[in-house]
Amino acid sequence: MHQGEKTFVCYAKQEFYINNHFADFDNFKRVYIDDSNNVCWDKNPEIDSETIWNNKVDLSGDVCYMESVPIVVSN
């Protein structure tokens, strides 16, 4: 990505879960940055996501970068 370039990432596969999960603001307040610097949250806050890895939903910066596409802006 070049400096100032704008990109777009589509999370359509996860959109249903994300939108429904964050409809409850209390769930949104549980978002945190993990040890890999990913924005994430635990599906079930009672389960330790370090032990049960599929309990954690994360938005990896690396994945966002790799799956992003440039946005072409015409003047």
C-alpha positions, 0 to 999 in steps of 0.5 A: 500500500502506498502512502495515502492510498485508500483500500476497502476490505469486505467482511461479508461472510462475518457481517451477520455475526458482527452486526448482530453481536454488536447490536448489544452495546455491552458486547461492543464494550468487550472489544480489546487489542490482543497480544498480536495487536488485533482488534478482537473480542470473545464470543463467550466472555466466560471462556478463556480464548487463550485456551479455546482459540475458536472462542475469539473473533479477531480482525487481523490487520494483516488479513485486512491488508492482504484482502483489501483492494484499492479504491480508485478515486476519479477527479 
